[in-house]
């Protein structure tokens, strides 16, 4: 993979949901087993692109998220690779029982790809902001859980999901994402990407917070602090080796995510650190339900900016005793 230099100017790329739509078209051409389902939101989730190209393999089940999951599981049982999509507040939000019983327990080959996740869904407010979805999906044994940072990562995460045999959850966003990668030719489920080298502190992030982490590392660099940045695009299975290596080599961690602290990436990392290599950890995460607002306003309001990540890194360094 190549980390884009444009990150320094915060150049937006496409939304991760757009990359998902493009990936589905490519996958549909490669494998006739690919089928796609949606719950009446296909224009927004970008699955309509697949439906326009392969209408005989596209199923709009209507506003019935529980049925969405049941039908996807049935198609998977017939040998299909089933991609099911909705907004994250609806799936997994409305269909956790179906995901548990007909996908997780039988290990069905279903890929749940949820758009409009996180805080920055636009001006729709707290009812539309899924901040618990990673926690829900981490709790379902056997699911791979991925949170791509940008369009390139999302495109290849979708391809990796299609190759993986078993349940997968991919968390996508509505807003355009800062482009972190120019290419990503070695995407691997469960393998974190070191996007910035450093030896003083490690910032672990995923989703939109990867760009914030890189910007924070640049702020810290001016102060003489060399921060390592890991894109933890896969939350389950977590790259334990990368976490342990970062802990032992840098001695202090920050975990940044656009999700509630409870049940998210931070808790997954903290458990690994507690088990394998104790070290000070600071957390940058949502601490309450959101309000209506534009993306930048919401990230600032809920302390999910590069400045907040840099401040957390300084606290971690203070606790390590090396500042």
SERO-4910 file (N, C-alpha, C, O; in steps of 0.05 Angstrom, whole numbers):
BEGIN
 pado doro    nc1    nc2    nc3   cac1   cac2   cac3    cc1    cc2    cc3    oc1    oc2    oc3
  Unk    A     17    -24      0      0      0      0     18     25      0     41     24      9
  Unk    A      7     47    -10     21     73    -10      5     93      4    -18     99     -3
  Unk    A     16    105     25      2    125     40      4    151     25     26    160     17
  Unk    A    -19    164     20    -20    188      3     -7    212     18    -13    217     41
  Unk    A      9    227      3     20    251     14     -2    273     17      2    292     32
  Unk    A    -24    269      2    -45    289      3    -58    291     31    -73    309     36
  Unk    A    -53    271     47    -64    272     74    -56    298     88    -70    308    106
  Unk    A    -33    309     81    -23    333     94    -40    357     88    -40    377    102
  Unk    A    -56    355     66    -73    377     59   -103    370     64   -121    385     56
  Unk    A   -107    347     76   -134    338     82   -152    338     58   -174    349     58
  Unk    A   -142    326     36   -158    325     12   -179    303     14   -172    280     19
  Unk    A   -205    309     10   -225    288     12   -225    271    -13   -221    280    -35
  Unk    A   -230    245     -9   -235    227    -31   -265    221    -32   -281    237    -23
  Unk    A   -271    197    -42   -299    189    -43   -307    178    -16   -290    171      1
  Unk    A   -333    175    -11   -343    162     13   -337    132     11   -336    121    -11
  Unk    A   -333    120     34   -328     91     34   -352     75     22   -348     54     11
  Unk    A   -376     85     25   -399     72     14   -398     72    -17   -408     53    -29
  Unk    A   -387     93    -29   -384     93    -58   -364     72    -67   -369     59    -87
  Unk    A   -343     68    -52   -323     47    -59   -336     20    -57   -330      2    -73
  Unk    A   -354     16    -38   -368     -9    -35   -385    -15    -60   -385    -37    -70
  Unk    A   -399      5    -69   -415      1    -93   -399     -6   -117   -407    -24   -133
  Unk    A   -375      6   -120   -357     -1   -142   -346    -29   -139   -343    -43   -159
  Unk    A   -339    -36   -115   -328    -63   -110   -349    -84   -116   -342   -105   -127
  Unk    A   -374    -80   -110   -395   -100   -116   -397   -104   -146   -400   -127   -154
  Unk    A   -395    -84   -162   -397    -87   -191   -373   -104   -201   -377   -122   -217
  Unk    A   -349    -99   -190   -326   -114   -198   -329   -143   -190   -322   -161   -205
  Unk    A   -338   -148   -165   -342   -175   -155   -363   -190   -171   -361   -214   -176
  Unk    A   -384   -176   -178   -406   -188   -193   -396   -199   -220   -406   -219   -230
  Unk    A   -377   -185   -232   -366   -194   -258   -348   -218   -254   -346   -235   -272
  Unk    A   -335   -220   -231   -316   -241   -226   -329   -267   -217   -319   -289   -223
  Unk    A   -352   -265   -202   -362   -289   -189   -393   -289   -190   -406   -272   -178
  Unk    A   -405   -307   -205   -434   -308   -207   -448   -316   -181   -473   -314   -180
  Unk    A   -433   -324   -161   -446   -331   -136   -452   -306   -119   -467   -308   -100
  Unk    A   -442   -283   -127   -447   -258   -112   -476   -250   -116   -485   -246   -138
  Unk    A   -490   -246    -94   -517   -235    -94   -517   -212    -74   -503   -212    -54
  Unk    A   -534   -192    -79   -535   -168    -63   -564   -163    -55   -582   -164    -71
  Unk    A   -568   -156    -29   -594   -150    -18   -594   -123     -5   -573   -114      6
  Unk    A   -617   -109     -5   -619    -84      8   -647    -81     19   -666    -94     11
  Unk    A   -650    -63     39   -675    -58     52   -686    -30     45   -690    -14     63
  Unk    A   -689    -26     19   -702     -1      9   -684     24     12   -695     46     12
  Unk    A   -658     20     14   -640     43     16   -617     41     -4   -595     51      1
  Unk    A   -622     27    -26   -600     19    -44   -587     43    -58   -563     42    -64
  Unk    A   -601     65    -61   -589     89    -73   -568    100    -54   -547    109    -62
  Unk    A   -575    100    -28   -556    111     -8   -534     92     -1   -511    101      3
  Unk    A   -539     66      0   -518     47      7   -501     41    -17   -480     28    -14
  Unk    A   -509     49    -41   -495     45    -66   -498     17    -78   -485     10    -97
  Unk    A   -515      1    -66   -520    -26    -78   -537    -24   -103   -538    -43   -119
  Unk    A   -550     -1   -107   -565      3   -132   -547      0   -157   -556     -7   -178
  Unk    A   -522      6   -154   -503      3   -176   -501    -26   -185   -502    -32   -209
  Unk    A   -500    -44   -165   -500    -72   -172   -526    -81   -184   -527    -96   -203
  Unk    A   -548    -71   -172   -575    -78   -182   -579    -69   -211   -592    -83   -226
  Unk    A   -568    -46   -218   -571    -37   -246   -555    -55   -266   -563    -58   -288
  Unk    A   -533    -66   -256   -516    -82   -273   -525   -111   -273   -524   -125   -294
  Unk    A   -533   -121   -250   -541   -150   -247   -568   -152   -234   -569   -161   -211
  Unk    A   -589   -144   -247   -615   -144   -234   -625   -171   -225   -641   -173   -206
  Unk    A   -617   -192   -238   -626   -219   -230   -612   -229   -205   -620   -250   -194
  Unk    A   -592   -214   -196   -578   -222   -171   -581   -201   -149   -565   -201   -130
  Unk    A   -600   -183   -153   -605   -162   -133   -633   -164   -122   -652   -168   -137
  Unk    A   -635   -161    -96   -661   -165    -82   -666   -142    -63   -651   -139    -43
  Unk    A   -687   -127    -68   -695   -105    -50   -718   -117    -33   -740   -121    -44
  Unk    A   -714   -121     -8   -734   -134      9   -753   -114     22   -771   -122     36
  Unk    A   -749    -88     17   -766    -68     29   -756    -62     57   -735    -70     66
  Unk    A   -773    -46     72   -765    -37     99   -770    -60    118   -788    -59    135
  Unk    A   -753    -81    116   -756   -105    132   -729   -117    138   -720   -136    126
  Unk    A   -715   -104    157   -687   -111    162   -684   -140    172   -665   -153    165
  Unk    A   -703   -149    188   -702   -176    198   -704   -196    175   -689   -216    174
  Unk    A   -722   -190    156   -724   -207    132   -699   -206    115   -691   -225    102
  Unk    A   -687   -182    114   -662   -179     99   -642   -199    107   -629   -212     91
  Unk    A   -638   -202    133   -618   -221    144   -627   -250    139   -611   -267    131
  Unk    A   -652   -256    143   -662   -283    139   -659   -292    110   -651   -314    105
  Unk    A   -666   -275     91   -664   -282     63   -635   -284     55   -628   -303     40
  Unk    A   -618   -267     65   -589   -269     59   -578   -295     69   -562   -308     56
  Unk    A   -586   -303     93   -576   -329    104   -586   -352     87   -572   -371     83
  Unk    A   -611   -350     78   -622   -372     61   -607   -374     35   -601   -396     26
  Unk    A   -601   -351     22   -585   -351     -2   -557   -363      3   -546   -378    -14
  Unk    A   -545   -355     26   -519   -366     32   -520   -396     36   -501   -411     28
  Unk    A   -542   -406     47   -545   -435     51   -547   -450     24   -542   -474     23
  Unk    A   -555   -435      3   -557   -447    -24   -531   -443    -40   -530   -449    -64
  Unk    A   -510   -434    -27   -484   -432    -40   -477   -404    -50   -456   -401    -63
  Unk    A   -494   -385    -45   -488   -358    -54   -470   -343    -34   -469   -350    -11
  Unk    A   -457   -322    -44   -442   -304    -27   -459   -279    -25   -461   -263    -43
  Unk    A   -472   -277     -2   -494   -257      2   -484   -232     15   -474   -233     38
  Unk    A   -486   -209      1   -480   -183     13   -507   -170     19   -523   -166      2
  Unk    A   -511   -162     44   -535   -149     53   -529   -122     65   -510   -119     80
  Unk    A   -544   -102     56   -537    -74     65   -561    -58     74   -583    -62     64
  Unk    A   -556    -41     93   -575    -21    102   -559      0    117   -534      0    116
  Unk    A   -572     19    130   -559     37    148   -552     22    174   -566      4    182
  Unk    A   -530     30    187   -521     16    210   -540     18    234   -541      0    251
  Unk    A   -557     39    235   -576     40    257   -598     19    253   -612     12    272
  Unk    A   -602      9    228   -622    -11    223   -610    -39    222   -623    -58    230
  Unk    A   -586    -41    212   -573    -67    210   -543    -63    217   -528    -53    201
  Unk    A   -535    -70    242   -547    -89    260   -569    -79    279   -580    -95    295
  Unk    A   -575    -53    279   -592    -42    300   -619    -55    304   -628    -59    327
  Unk    A   -633    -63    282   -659    -75    285   -660   -105    282   -681   -117    285
  Unk    A   -638   -117    276   -639   -146    269   -617   -162    283   -606   -181    272
  Unk    A   -611   -155    308   -590   -169    322   -597   -198    327   -580   -215    325
  Unk    A   -622   -203    333   -630   -231    338   -627   -248    314   -617   -271    316
  Unk    A   -634   -238    290   -631   -253    266   -601   -258    259   -594   -279    251
  Unk    A   -585   -237    264   -556   -240    259   -545   -261    278   -527   -277    270
  Unk    A   -554   -262    302   -544   -282    321   -552   -310    314   -536   -328    314
  Unk    A   -578   -314    307   -589   -341    304   -584   -353    276   -577   -376    274
  Unk    A   -588   -337    255   -586   -349    229   -560   -342    214   -556   -353    192
  Unk    A   -544   -325    225   -518   -319    212   -494   -328    230   -478   -344    222
  Unk    A   -493   -317    254   -470   -323    271   -469   -352    280   -448   -365    277
  Unk    A   -491   -363    290   -490   -390    300   -485   -411    279   -469   -429    284
  Unk    A   -497   -410    255   -490   -429    234   -466   -421    217   -459   -435    199
  Unk    A   -454   -398    224   -431   -388    209   -438   -384    179   -422   -393    162
  Unk    A   -461   -372    174   -470   -369    146   -451   -349    132   -440   -331    143
  Unk    A   -449   -354    106   -431   -338     89   -445   -312     80   -449   -306     57
  Unk    A   -452   -296    101   -466   -270     96   -448   -247    103   -433   -248    123
  Unk    A   -448   -227     86   -432   -203     90   -451   -179     95   -464   -170     77
  Unk    A   -452   -170    120   -469   -147    127   -451   -122    123   -431   -119    137
  Unk    A   -459   -105    105   -444    -81    100   -462    -57    106   -481    -52     91
  Unk    A   -456    -42    127   -474    -22    137   -463      6    131   -440     12    138
  Unk    A   -479     22    118   -472     50    112   -482     69    133   -497     61    151
  Unk    A   -474     94    131   -483    116    148   -477    109    178   -494    115    195
  Unk    A   -455     96    183   -448     90    211   -434    113    224   -424    132    210
  Unk    A   -432    113    250   -417    133    265   -433    158    270   -457    160    267
  Unk    A   -418    179    277   -429    205    285   -436    222    261   -456    237    262
  Unk    A   -420    221    240   -421    241    219   -440    231    196   -431    227    173
  Unk    A   -465    227    202   -484    218    183   -499    242    169   -517    237    153
  Unk    A   -491    266    175   -505    289    165   -521    302    188   -514    299    211
  Unk    A   -542    316    180   -556    332    200   -581    317    211   -599    330    221
  Unk    A   -581    290    210   -604    275    218   -607    271    248   -628    264    258
  Unk    A   -585    276    262   -586    275    291   -582    247    303   -575    228    289
  Unk    A   -586    245    329   -577    221    344   -592    196    336   -580    174    338
  Unk    A   -616    197    327   -631    173    320   -619    159    296   -623    136    291
  Unk    A   -603    175    280   -591    163    255   -561    157    259   -549    148    240
  Unk    A   -551    162    282   -522    159    287   -516    133    302   -522    130    325
  Unk    A   -505    114    287   -498     88    299   -471     89    312   -451     90    299
  Unk    A   -471     89    339   -446     90    354   -442     65    370   -423     64    386
  Unk    A   -459     45    367   -457     20    382   -453     -4    365   -450    -26    375
  Unk    A   -452      0    338   -453    -23    320   -429    -41    322   -432    -65    320
  Unk    A   -405    -30    325   -381    -47    328   -383    -64    353   -376    -88    353
  Unk    A   -393    -52    375   -397    -68    399   -416    -91    395   -411   -113    404
  Unk    A   -438    -86    381   -457   -107    376   -445   -129    360   -448   -153    366
  Unk    A   -430   -122    339   -419   -142    321   -395   -157    333   -390   -180    327
  Unk    A   -380   -143    350   -358   -157    365   -369   -178    383   -356   -198    388
  Unk    A   -394   -174    393   -406   -193    411   -415   -219    398   -420   -239    411
  Unk    A   -418   -218    371   -427   -242    357   -403   -259    348   -388   -251    330
  Unk    A   -400   -282    361   -377   -299    356   -376   -308    327   -396   -316    315
  Unk    A   -352   -306    315   -348   -315    288   -349   -294    267   -341   -299    244
  Unk    A   -359   -270    273   -360   -248    254   -333   -235    251   -320   -229    271
  Unk    A   -324   -231    227   -302   -212    221   -314   -184    222   -336   -180    211
  Unk    A   -301   -165    234   -311   -137    236   -290   -118    225   -267   -117    236
  Unk    A   -297   -103    205   -278    -85    192   -288    -56    191   -312    -52    187
  Unk    A   -270    -37    194   -277     -8    194   -257      6    176   -237     16    186
  Unk    A   -261      6    150   -241     18    131   -239     48    134   -259     62    141
  Unk    A   -215     58    128   -209     87    132   -217    104    109   -225    127    112
  Unk    A   -215     93     85   -221    110     61   -231     92     38   -236     68     42
  Unk    A   -234    104     15   -246     90     -7   -230     66    -17   -240     45    -23
  Unk    A   -203     69    -17   -186     47    -26   -187     24     -7   -189      1    -15
  Unk    A   -186     30     19   -187      9     39   -215     -5     38   -216    -29     41
  Unk    A   -236     10     34   -263     -1     33   -266    -19      9   -279    -40     10
  Unk    A   -255    -11    -14   -257    -27    -38   -244    -55    -34   -256    -75    -41
  Unk    A   -220    -55    -22   -206    -81    -19   -217    -96      5   -215   -121      5
  Unk    A   -228    -83     25   -241    -97     47   -265   -112     36   -271   -134     45
  Unk    A   -280   -100     17   -303   -114      5   -294   -139    -10   -307   -160     -8
  Unk    A   -272   -137    -25   -261   -160    -39   -252   -181    -19   -257   -205    -23
  Unk    A   -240   -173      3   -231   -192     23   -255   -206     36   -254   -230     42
  Unk    A   -276   -191     40   -301   -203     52   -312   -224     34   -321   -245     43
  Unk    A   -312   -219      8   -322   -239    -12   -306   -265    -11   -317   -286    -14
  Unk    A   -280   -262     -8   -262   -286     -7   -265   -301     19   -262   -326     20
  Unk    A   -271   -287     41   -272   -300     67   -297   -317     69   -319   -308     61
  Unk    A   -294   -341     78   -317   -359     81   -328   -356    110   -315   -365    129
  Unk    A   -351   -344    113   -363   -339    139   -373   -311    142   -371   -295    123
  Unk    A   -385   -304    165   -398   -278    169   -378   -255    170   -356   -258    182
  Unk    A   -385   -233    158   -368   -209    158   -386   -185    163   -409   -183    152
  Unk    A   -376   -165    178   -389   -139    181   -369   -118    172   -347   -117    181
  Unk    A   -378   -100    154   -362    -77    145   -377    -52    152   -401    -49    144
  Unk    A   -364    -34    165   -376     -8    174   -367     14    154   -344     19    151
  Unk    A   -387     27    142   -381     48    122   -394     74    130   -412     75    147
  Unk    A   -384     96    119   -394    122    125   -409    136    103   -406    128     79
  Unk    A   -424    156    110   -439    172     90   -421    193     77   -422    197     53
  Unk    A   -405    207     93   -390    230     84   -366    222     68   -356    200     71
  Unk    A   -356    240     51   -331    235     37   -309    233     58   -308    247     78
  Unk    A   -291    214     53   -269    209     72   -243    219     61   -238    217     37
  Unk    A   -226    229     79   -199    237     70   -184    214     59   -185    192     70
  Unk    A   -171    217     37   -157    195     24   -131    189     39   -112    206     39
  Unk    A   -129    166     50   -105    157     65    -87    142     46    -62    144     48
  Unk    A    -98    125     29    -82    108     12    -86    115    -18   -108    121    -27
  Unk    A    -63    114    -33    -65    116    -62    -68     89    -74    -80     86    -96
  Unk    A    -58     68    -61    -63     41    -70    -62     23    -45    -52     31    -24
  Unk    A    -72     -2    -49    -73    -20    -26    -73    -48    -37    -94    -61    -39
  Unk    A    -50    -57    -45    -49    -83    -59    -44   -107    -41    -41   -129    -51
  Unk    A    -42   -102    -15    -36   -125      3    -56   -125     27    -49   -132     49
  Unk    A    -82   -118     21   -101   -118     43   -105   -146     54   -108   -165     39
  Unk    A   -104   -148     80   -107   -174     93   -124   -171    118   -119   -155    135
  Unk    A   -146   -187    119   -163   -187    143   -145   -193    168   -130   -212    168
  Unk    A   -148   -177    188   -134   -182    213   -105   -172    214    -90   -179    232
  Unk    A    -97   -157    194    -69   -147    193    -69   -116    192    -77   -104    172
  Unk    A    -61   -104    214    -60    -75    215    -39    -64    196    -21    -77    189
  Unk    A    -43    -38    189    -24    -25    171    -10     -2    186    -23     15    198
  Unk    A     16     -3    186     32     19    198     34     41    178     50     39    159
  Unk    A     19     63    182     18     84    162     38    106    169     46    122    151
  Unk    A     47    108    194     67    127    202     86    112    221     77     99    240
  Unk    A    112    114    217    131    102    235    136    120    259    134    144    257
  Unk    A    142    108    282    148    123    306    156    105    328    149     81    329
  Unk    A    170    116    348    180    100    370    172    111    398    179     98    418
  Unk    A    159    134    399    153    146    425    125    139    436    121    134    460
  Unk    A    105    137    418     78    131    426     64    120    401     72    126    378
  Unk    A     44    103    405     29     91    382      1    101    383    -12    100    404
  Unk    A     -9    110    360    -38    117    357    -50     96    340    -43     92    317
  Unk    A    -70     82    351    -85     61    337   -112     73    330   -126     83    347
  Unk    A   -120     72    304   -145     84    296   -157     67    273   -144     50    262
  Unk    A   -182     73    268   -195     62    244   -217     81    234   -223    101    248
  Unk    A   -228     75    211   -248     93    200   -238    121    196   -214    125    189
  Unk    A   -255    141    200   -247    169    195   -225    178    214   -212    198    208
  Unk    A   -221    164    236   -201    173    255   -172    166    246   -154    176    259
  Unk    A   -169    151    225   -141    146    215   -129    172    205   -106    178    211
  Unk    A   -145    187    189   -135    213    179   -129    231    202   -108    245    202
  Unk    A   -146    232    222   -141    249    246   -116    240    260   -101    257    270
  Unk    A   -111    214    262    -87    204    275    -62    212    260    -42    219    273
  Unk    A    -63    211    234    -39    219    218    -34    249    222    -11    257    225
  Unk    A    -55    265    222    -51    293    226    -41    298    255    -24    316    259
  Unk    A    -50    283    274    -40    286    301    -10    279    303      5    293    317
  Unk    A     -2    258    289     26    251    288     43    273    277     65    278    286
  Unk    A     32    288    257     47    310    246     49    333    266     70    346    268
  Unk    A     28    338    282     29    358    303     51    351    324     66    367    332
  Unk    A     51    325    331     70    316    351     99    317    341    117    322    356
  Unk    A    102    312    315    128    312    303    142    339    307    166    341    311
  Unk    A    126    361    305    136    388    309    147    391    337    166    407    341
  Unk    A    136    376    356    145    377    384    167    358    390    176    356    413
  Unk    A    177    344    370    198    324    374    189    297    383    205    281    391
  Unk    A    162    292    381    151    266    389    146    250    363    132    260    345
  Unk    A    157    226    362    153    209    339    131    189    345    135    170    360
  Unk    A    108    194    334     84    177    339     81    157    316     80    164    293
  Unk    A     78    132    324     71    111    305     40    112    301     25    115    320
  Unk    A     31    108    277      2    106    271     -4     79    258      8     72    238
  Unk    A    -22     65    271    -32     39    260    -61     42    251    -78     51    267
  Unk    A    -66     35    226    -93     33    217   -103      5    224    -96    -15    211
  Unk    A   -120      3    245   -131    -23    254   -158    -27    240   -179    -26    252
  Unk    A   -156    -31    213   -180    -33    197   -197    -58    204   -221    -58    199
  Unk    A   -185    -78    216   -200   -101    225   -200   -101    256   -179   -102    269
  Unk    A   -224   -100    267   -227   -101    296   -229   -130    306   -218   -136    327
  Unk    A   -242   -147    290   -243   -175    296   -237   -190    270   -252   -187    250
  Unk    A   -216   -207    269   -197   -212    290   -177   -188    292   -167   -178    272
  Unk    A   -171   -181    317   -152   -159    322   -124   -169    316   -117   -192    322
  Unk    A   -108   -150    305    -79   -157    301    -64   -155    327    -52   -134    333
  Unk    A    -65   -176    343    -52   -176    369    -22   -172    367    -10   -158    384
  Unk    A    -10   -184    347     19   -181    344     27   -151    340     46   -142    352
  Unk    A     12   -137    324     18   -108    320     14    -92    345     29    -74    351
  Unk    A     -7    -99    360    -12    -85    386     10    -90    406     20    -72    418
  Unk    A     17   -115    409     38   -122    428     65   -110    420     80   -100    436
  Unk    A     71   -111    394     96    -99    384     96    -69    389    116    -58    398
  Unk    A     74    -56    383     73    -27    388     76    -20    417     89     -1    425
  Unk    A     63    -37    434     65    -32    463     93    -35    474    103    -18    489
  Unk    A    106    -56    466    133    -61    475    154    -42    463    173    -35    476
  Unk    A    149    -33    439    169    -16    426    165     14    432    184     29    432
  Unk    A    139     22    437    135     51    442    126     56    471    130     78    481
  Unk    A    115     37    484    109     40    513     85     56    520     79     59    544
  Unk    A     70     66    501     46     82    507     28     82    483     37     82    460
  Unk    A      1     81    487    -18     78    465    -40     99    467    -48    108    489
  Unk    A    -51    105    444    -77    120    442    -94    104    422    -84     95    402
  Unk    A   -120    100    429   -138     88    410   -160    108    403   -173    119    421
  Unk    A   -163    113    377   -182    134    368   -203    121    350   -196    107    330
  Unk    A   -228    125    356   -250    113    340   -275    131    341   -279    144    361
  Unk    A   -290    130    319   -315    144    318   -338    126    326   -355    118    311
  Unk    A   -337    118    352   -355     98    363   -354    102    393   -336    115    404
  Unk    A   -374     92    407   -374     93    436   -349     78    446   -340     58    434
  Unk    A   -339     87    469   -317     73    482   -325     44    490   -309     26    486
  Unk    A   -349     41    500   -358     14    509   -360     -4    485   -376      1    466
  Unk    A   -345    -26    486   -348    -47    466   -334    -42    440   -336    -58    421
  Unk    A   -319    -20    437   -307    -13    412   -278    -23    409   -269    -42    423
  Unk    A   -264    -11    390   -236    -19    385   -218    -14    409   -200    -30    415
  Unk    A   -223      7    424   -207     13    447   -208     -9    468   -187    -16    479
  Unk    A   -231    -20    473   -233    -41    492   -220    -67    482   -208    -82    497
  Unk    A   -221    -72    456   -208    -95    444   -178    -93    448   -164   -112    455
  Unk    A   -167    -68    442   -138    -64    445   -130    -66    474   -110    -78    481
  Unk    A   -146    -54    492   -140    -54    521   -138    -82    532   -121    -88    548
  Unk    A   -156    -99    523   -156   -127    533   -130   -141    524   -117   -155    540
  Unk    A   -122   -136    499    -97   -148    490    -73   -137    505    -55   -153    513
  Unk    A    -73   -111    510    -50   -100    525    -50   -111    554    -28   -117    564
  Unk    A    -73   -112    566    -74   -123    594    -64   -151    596    -51   -159    615
  Unk    A    -70   -167    575    -63   -195    575    -33   -200    568    -21   -218    578
  Unk    A    -22   -182    551      4   -188    540     26   -169    547     49   -177    551
  Unk    A     20   -143    549     42   -123    552     31    -98    564     28    -78    549
  Unk    A     25    -97    590     13    -73    602     28    -47    597     53    -46    598
  Unk    A     13    -26    590     24      0    585      2     21    587    -22     13    585
  Unk    A      8     46    591    -13     67    592    -27     70    565    -15     70    544
  Unk    A    -54     72    566    -70     75    543    -89     99    547   -101    101    569
  Unk    A    -92    115    527   -113    137    528   -132    131    505   -126    118    485
  Unk    A   -157    141    509   -178    134    490   -191    159    479   -199    178    494
  Unk    A   -195    160    453   -210    182    439   -234    168    427   -231    153    407
  Unk    A   -258    173    438   -282    160    428   -306    176    436   -304    195    452
  Unk    A   -329    170    424   -354    183    432   -362    175    460   -360    152    467
  Unk    A   -371    195    475   -379    190    503   -409    195    508   -418    191    530
  Unk    A   -423    202    487   -452    207    490   -464    206    462   -450    208    442
  Unk    A   -491    204    461   -505    206    436   -501    233    423   -497    253    437
  Unk    A   -503    234    397   -497    259    383   -520    278    381   -542    273    392
  Unk    A   -515    299    366   -536    320    360   -535    324    330   -518    312    316
  Unk    A   -553    340    320   -553    347    292   -531    367    285   -526    386    300
  Unk    A   -517    363    263   -496    381    255   -480    371    232   -483    348    224
  Unk    A   -463    388    221   -445    380    199   -422    363    211   -416    365    234
  Unk    A   -409    348    193   -389    329    202   -367    342    218   -361    333    240
  Unk    A   -355    364    208   -333    377    223   -342    388    250   -328    386    269
  Unk    A   -366    399    250   -377    409    275   -381    387    296   -374    391    320
  Unk    A   -391    364    287   -396    342    306   -370    330    316   -368    324    340
  Unk    A   -350    327    298   -325    316    307   -312    334    328   -299    325    347
  Unk    A   -314    360    324   -303    379    343   -319    379    369   -307    379    391
  Unk    A   -346    378    367   -363    379    391   -358    354    409   -359    356    433
  Unk    A   -352    332    396   -349    307    412   -319    298    414   -313    275    421
  Unk    A   -301    317    410   -273    314    415   -261    290    400   -247    273    411
  Unk    A   -266    290    374   -256    270    356   -239    282    334   -241    274    311
  Unk    A   -223    302    341   -206    316    321   -177    308    325   -169    294    344
  Unk    A   -161    316    305   -132    311    307   -120    323    332   -103    311    345
  Unk    A   -129    347    340   -119    360    364   -126    343    389   -110    342    407
  Unk    A   -149    331    389   -157    314    411   -140    289    413   -132    280    434
  Unk    A   -133    278    389   -116    254    388    -88    261    398    -76    246    413
  Unk    A    -78    285    389    -51    293    398    -50    298    428    -31    291    441
  Unk    A    -72    310    439    -73    314    468    -73    288    483    -60    285    504
  Unk    A    -87    268    472    -87    242    485    -60    229    484    -52    216    503
  Unk    A    -46    233    462    -19    222    460      0    235    481     17    222    493
  Unk    A     -3    261    485     13    274    506      7    263    534     25    260    550
  Unk    A    -19    258    539    -26    246    565    -13    218    569     -3    211    590
  Unk    A    -14    203    547     -2    176    549     28    178    553     39    162    568
  Unk    A     41    197    540     69    201    544     76    210    573     95    200    585
  Unk    A     59    227    584     63    236    612     61    212    631     77    209    649
  Unk    A     41    195    626     38    171    642     61    151    639     68    137    657
  Unk    A     72    151    615     96    134    611    120    146    624    139    132    631
  Unk    A    120    172    629    142    185    643    165    193    625    188    194    634
  Unk    A    159    198    599    181    204    581    177    232    568    187    237    546
  Unk    A    162    249    581    159    276    571    169    296    592    169    320    588
***
